[in-house]
Amino acid sequence: MCAQTQWQPVGTCRIDNDPQTVVGPELAVNSVENFMVANASVVPAIRAAQTWARSIVVDHVSGQPPCDSGAVTGRCA
């Protein structure tokens, strides 16, 4: 028998520059080399709607180079 759930937890990975947090601002997992989190766990809270839409946005944004790297032009303020 397989157990299933109808909800997906969000906000389980805190994002911050603090080394005590799980994930840094660029979604890289602290203390783990070459590993990123790109799912709903980095979204602080979802008030309404499904989590899949937020997960798609997080996935899309995680594939973009950071604005301060100089690789992106005309997209960052």
C-alpha positions as CSV (number, residue, x, y, z in Angstrom):
1,M,0.0,0.0,0.0
2,C,1.2,3.5,-0.8
3,A,0.5,6.5,1.3
4,Q,-0.2,9.8,-0.4
5,T,-0.8,13.4,0.6
6,Q,-2.9,16.0,-1.1
7,W,-0.7,18.9,0.1
8,Q,2.8,20.0,-0.6
9,P,4.8,21.7,2.2
10,V,6.2,25.2,1.4
11,G,8.5,27.3,3.4
12,T,10.7,24.5,4.7
13,C,14.0,25.9,3.4
14,R,14.7,29.4,4.7
15,I,16.5,31.7,2.3
16,D,19.1,34.2,3.7
17,N,22.8,35.1,3.6
18,D,23.2,33.7,7.1
19,P,25.3,30.6,7.1
20,Q,22.8,29.0,9.6
21,T,20.1,29.0,6.9
22,V,19.5,26.1,4.5
23,V,19.5,28.0,1.2
24,G,21.4,31.2,0.1
25,P,19.8,34.0,-2.0
26,E,20.8,32.2,-5.3
27,L,19.1,29.0,-4.2
28,A,22.4,27.2,-3.6
29,V,22.3,24.9,-0.6
30,N,24.7,26.1,2.1
31,S,27.6,23.7,2.9
32,V,26.8,21.5,-0.1
33,E,28.8,22.2,-3.2
34,N,27.1,22.4,-6.6
35,F,23.6,21.7,-5.2
36,M,20.5,24.0,-5.6
37,V,16.9,23.9,-4.4
38,A,14.4,24.8,-7.0
39,N,11.0,23.8,-5.7
40,A,8.1,25.1,-3.4
41,S,10.2,24.6,-0.2
42,V,11.9,28.0,-0.8
43,V,8.5,29.8,-1.1
44,P,7.8,31.4,2.3
45,A,4.0,30.9,2.1
46,I,1.3,30.3,-0.5
47,R,-2.1,31.8,0.5
48,A,-4.2,30.4,-2.4
49,A,-3.9,28.3,-5.6
50,Q,-1.8,25.3,-6.3
51,T,1.9,25.1,-5.5
52,W,2.9,23.9,-9.0
53,A,2.6,27.4,-10.4
54,R,5.0,28.8,-7.8
55,S,7.3,25.8,-8.3
56,I,7.5,26.5,-12.1
57,V,8.4,30.1,-11.4
58,V,11.1,29.1,-8.9
59,D,12.5,26.6,-11.4
60,H,12.5,29.2,-14.2
61,V,14.2,31.8,-12.1
62,S,16.8,29.4,-10.7
63,G,18.1,28.8,-14.3
64,Q,18.7,32.5,-14.8
65,P,22.2,34.0,-14.0
66,P,22.2,36.5,-11.2
67,C,21.8,40.1,-12.1
68,D,25.1,41.2,-10.6
69,S,27.1,38.7,-12.6
70,G,27.1,40.9,-15.7
71,A,25.8,38.1,-17.8
72,V,22.3,39.5,-18.0
73,T,21.9,42.9,-19.6
74,G,18.7,45.0,-19.8
75,R,16.7,42.8,-17.4
76,C,17.9,43.9,-14.0
77,A,17.3,47.3,-12.4
